[in-house]
Amino acid sequence: MEVDGEYRQLNANILQIENEYYSFIRPKQITESGEKPTLSMQRRGVRYVEVRALDVSVHDPLGVGVAELKFIEALLLYCLLSPSAPIDESGRQEIESNQTAVATAGRDPQLMLADAGREVSLRDWGRELLAGMQPLCSWLDRSGEGGFSDALLVQMAKMEDPSLTPSARILADMRMRDESFYQFARRRSVEWADYFSNQTLSAEVMADFKARAAESLAAQAALEAEPQLPFGEYLHQYFTQK
């Protein structure tokens, strides 16, 4: 919305563009300049799936470990290869309710979830899911570098012992040190900052980074030197494209 020559957000609760629609997982396609995400998928299909609901691990300097990445890869492949009926409105509501329940009480061994109208415990459902992944993980181990079955076992252990979950480990660490969450987060942040400060890059890697930075700045300058559409005209073209 343009008011007195300035563009304003219409409403904090109304999406302005498709990119603002966030969900736990969503299909994606690499867009061309000025192209709508939905149009890119209509034209060229789904290129990859973006998984957004994964927390960064505070227990790893990179935020994620090799075993976690292997488990995620196996889980996504398992989802891809497993039969899955379309989700109707009642199924969507069940999923949202389950997500909230797990987020707030996921360490409760008695937690019950909804699955197509039936009640099932988180522990039993988790065991069923992870057991179903075992053949796939074994196949992945034989087909590549291995480690998938071991990564699966790590997650299986969490189903049997909630104290092994990331949130339980954080709480145990805070209690042991009598820390607030802020103190815990700051301490771990400083620890990982020190960790990376003590890492050194080879001259070859530094030269490569500097070359890439120079190329990026040159590309930016070239792009900004090109003729630009007035913003209003750009918006009109963006929202009317088909």
C-alpha positions as CSV (number, residue, x, y, z in Angstrom):
1,M,0.0,0.0,0.0
2,E,1.4,3.4,-1.0
3,V,0.5,6.4,1.2
4,D,2.0,9.8,0.5
5,G,4.7,8.3,-1.7
6,E,5.7,5.7,0.9
7,Y,5.0,2.0,0.9
8,R,3.5,0.6,4.1
9,Q,2.9,-2.9,5.4
10,L,-0.9,-3.6,5.0
11,N,-1.2,-5.6,8.2
12,A,1.1,-7.4,10.5
13,N,-1.1,-10.5,10.3
14,I,-1.7,-10.6,6.5
15,L,1.0,-12.1,4.2
16,Q,2.2,-9.7,1.6
17,I,4.1,-12.1,-0.5
18,E,4.4,-15.9,-0.7
19,N,7.9,-15.9,0.8
20,E,6.4,-14.8,4.1
21,Y,4.5,-18.1,4.5
22,Y,6.5,-20.2,7.0
23,S,5.7,-23.7,8.0
24,F,7.6,-26.7,9.5
25,I,8.5,-28.0,6.1
26,R,7.7,-26.7,2.6
27,P,8.5,-27.5,-1.0
28,K,11.0,-25.2,-2.8
29,Q,12.3,-24.4,-6.3
30,I,15.1,-22.0,-7.1
31,T,13.4,-18.8,-8.3
32,E,14.6,-16.6,-11.1
33,S,14.9,-12.9,-10.6
34,G,11.5,-11.4,-9.7
35,E,9.7,-14.8,-10.0
36,K,7.0,-15.9,-7.5
37,P,7.9,-19.1,-5.6
38,T,4.6,-20.8,-6.5
39,L,5.1,-20.0,-10.2
40,S,8.6,-21.4,-10.1
41,M,7.2,-24.7,-8.8
42,Q,4.4,-24.7,-11.4
43,R,6.9,-24.2,-14.2
44,R,9.8,-26.4,-13.0
45,G,8.4,-28.6,-10.2
46,V,9.8,-29.1,-6.7
47,R,13.5,-29.1,-6.6
48,Y,14.1,-29.6,-2.9
49,V,12.3,-29.7,0.5
50,E,13.1,-27.1,3.1
51,V,12.9,-28.4,6.7
52,R,12.5,-25.6,9.1
53,A,11.6,-27.1,12.4
54,L,15.0,-28.4,13.4
55,D,16.7,-26.7,16.4
56,V,20.3,-25.8,16.2
57,S,22.2,-28.0,18.6
58,V,23.9,-26.1,21.4
59,H,26.1,-29.2,22.1
60,D,27.9,-28.9,18.8
61,P,30.2,-26.0,17.6
62,L,28.6,-26.1,14.2
63,G,25.1,-26.4,15.5
64,V,24.7,-29.9,14.1
65,G,26.7,-33.1,14.2
66,V,27.5,-35.7,11.5
67,A,25.3,-38.3,13.3
68,E,22.4,-35.9,13.3
69,L,22.8,-35.1,9.6
70,K,22.8,-38.8,8.8
71,F,19.6,-39.4,10.8
72,I,17.9,-36.4,9.1
73,E,18.9,-37.7,5.7
74,A,17.6,-41.2,6.5
75,L,14.4,-39.8,7.9
76,L,13.7,-37.7,4.8
77,L,14.4,-40.6,2.5
78,Y,12.1,-42.8,4.6
79,C,9.3,-40.2,4.3
80,L,9.9,-40.0,0.5
81,L,9.7,-43.8,0.0
82,S,6.9,-44.5,2.4
83,P,3.2,-44.5,1.3
84,S,1.5,-41.3,2.5
85,A,-2.1,-40.4,1.8
86,P,-3.1,-36.8,1.3
87,I,-3.8,-34.9,4.5
88,D,-7.3,-33.6,5.0
89,E,-8.5,-30.9,7.4
90,S,-8.9,-33.2,10.3
91,G,-5.4,-34.6,9.7
92,R,-4.0,-31.1,9.6
93,Q,-5.5,-30.3,12.9
94,E,-4.2,-33.5,14.4
95,I,-0.7,-32.7,13.2
96,E,-0.8,-29.2,14.7
97,S,-2.1,-30.5,18.0
98,N,0.6,-33.2,18.0
99,Q,3.3,-30.6,17.3
100,T,2.2,-28.4,20.2
101,A,1.9,-31.4,22.6
102,V,5.4,-32.7,21.7
103,A,6.9,-29.2,22.0
104,T,5.5,-28.6,25.4
105,A,5.6,-32.1,26.9
106,G,7.8,-34.2,24.7
107,R,9.8,-35.7,27.5
108,D,6.7,-37.1,29.2
109,P,6.8,-40.9,28.7
110,Q,3.0,-41.0,29.1
111,L,2.3,-38.3,26.4
112,M,-0.5,-39.4,24.1
113,L,-0.9,-38.2,20.5
114,A,-3.6,-38.5,17.8
115,D,-3.1,-40.6,14.7
116,A,-6.0,-40.7,12.3
117,G,-8.5,-40.7,15.1
118,R,-6.7,-43.2,17.4
119,E,-4.7,-42.4,20.5
120,V,-1.1,-43.5,20.5
121,S,1.7,-42.8,22.9
122,L,4.6,-40.7,21.7
123,R,7.0,-43.5,22.8
124,D,5.2,-46.3,20.9
125,W,4.8,-44.2,17.8
126,G,8.4,-43.1,17.9
127,R,9.5,-46.7,18.3
128,E,7.4,-47.7,15.4
129,L,8.8,-45.0,13.2
130,L,12.4,-45.6,14.1
131,A,12.1,-49.4,13.7
132,G,10.7,-48.8,10.2
133,M,13.8,-46.9,9.3
134,Q,16.2,-49.7,10.2
135,P,16.1,-51.5,6.8
136,L,16.8,-48.2,5.0
137,C,19.6,-47.3,7.3
138,S,21.2,-50.7,6.8
139,W,21.0,-50.2,3.0
140,L,22.5,-46.7,3.3
141,D,25.4,-48.2,5.3
142,R,26.1,-50.8,2.6
143,S,25.8,-48.2,-0.2
144,G,28.1,-45.4,1.2
145,E,30.3,-44.3,4.0
146,G,28.1,-45.9,6.7
147,G,27.1,-44.5,10.1
148,F,23.4,-44.4,9.4
149,S,22.4,-47.3,11.6
150,D,24.6,-45.9,14.5
151,A,22.9,-42.5,14.0
152,L,19.5,-44.2,14.3
153,L,20.5,-46.0,17.5
154,V,21.3,-42.6,19.1
155,Q,17.7,-41.5,18.4
156,M,16.2,-44.8,19.5
157,A,18.0,-44.4,22.9
158,K,16.2,-41.1,23.4
159,M,12.8,-42.8,23.0
160,E,13.7,-45.1,25.9
161,D,15.4,-42.5,28.1
162,P,14.1,-38.9,27.8
163,S,17.1,-37.6,29.8
164,L,19.2,-38.1,26.6
165,T,17.1,-35.6,24.7
166,P,18.7,-32.2,23.9
167,S,16.3,-30.2,26.1
168,A,16.9,-32.6,29.1
169,R,20.6,-32.3,28.6
170,I,20.3,-28.5,28.6
171,L,18.2,-28.5,31.8
172,A,20.6,-30.9,33.5
173,D,23.6,-28.6,32.6
174,M,21.7,-25.6,34.0
175,R,20.8,-27.3,37.2
176,M,24.4,-28.6,37.8
177,R,25.8,-25.1,37.4
178,D,22.8,-23.3,39.0
179,E,22.4,-21.1,35.9
180,S,19.5,-19.2,34.3
181,F,18.8,-19.9,30.7
182,Y,20.5,-16.6,29.8
183,Q,23.6,-17.6,31.7
184,F,23.7,-21.0,30.1
185,A,23.2,-19.6,26.6
186,R,25.9,-16.9,27.1
187,R,28.4,-19.4,28.5
188,R,27.9,-21.8,25.6
189,S,28.1,-19.0,23.1
190,V,31.4,-17.8,24.6
191,E,32.7,-21.4,24.5
192,W,32.0,-21.9,20.9
193,A,33.2,-18.4,20.0
194,D,36.5,-19.3,21.7
195,Y,36.5,-22.6,19.8
196,F,36.3,-20.9,16.4
197,S,38.7,-18.2,17.4
198,N,41.3,-20.8,18.0
199,Q,40.8,-22.4,14.6
200,T,43.2,-21.3,11.8
201,L,42.6,-21.3,8.0
202,S,45.3,-22.2,5.6
203,A,46.7,-19.5,3.2
204,E,45.0,-21.3,0.3
205,V,41.6,-21.2,1.9
206,M,42.0,-17.6,2.9
207,A,43.0,-16.7,-0.6
208,D,40.0,-18.5,-2.0
209,F,37.7,-16.6,0.4
210,K,39.2,-13.3,-0.5
211,A,38.8,-14.1,-4.2
212,R,35.2,-15.1,-3.8
213,A,34.5,-11.9,-1.8
214,A,36.0,-9.8,-4.5
215,E,33.9,-11.6,-7.2
216,S,30.8,-11.1,-5.1
217,L,31.4,-7.4,-4.7
218,A,32.1,-7.0,-8.4
219,A,28.9,-8.8,-9.3
220,Q,26.9,-6.6,-6.9
221,A,28.4,-3.4,-8.4
222,A,27.5,-4.7,-11.9
223,L,24.0,-5.5,-10.9
224,E,23.5,-2.1,-9.2
225,A,24.8,-0.3,-12.3
226,E,22.1,-1.8,-14.5
227,P,19.0,0.3,-15.3
228,Q,16.4,-0.2,-12.5
229,L,12.6,-0.2,-12.8
230,P,10.7,2.2,-10.6
231,F,9.6,0.4,-7.4
232,G,5.9,0.8,-8.2
233,E,6.3,-0.7,-11.6
234,Y,8.4,-3.6,-10.2
235,L,5.6,-4.4,-7.7
236,H,3.0,-4.3,-10.5
237,Q,5.0,-6.7,-12.6
238,Y,5.7,-9.0,-9.7
239,F,2.0,-9.3,-8.6
240,T,0.5,-9.6,-12.1
241,Q,2.9,-12.2,-13.4
242,K,1.3,-15.5,-14.5
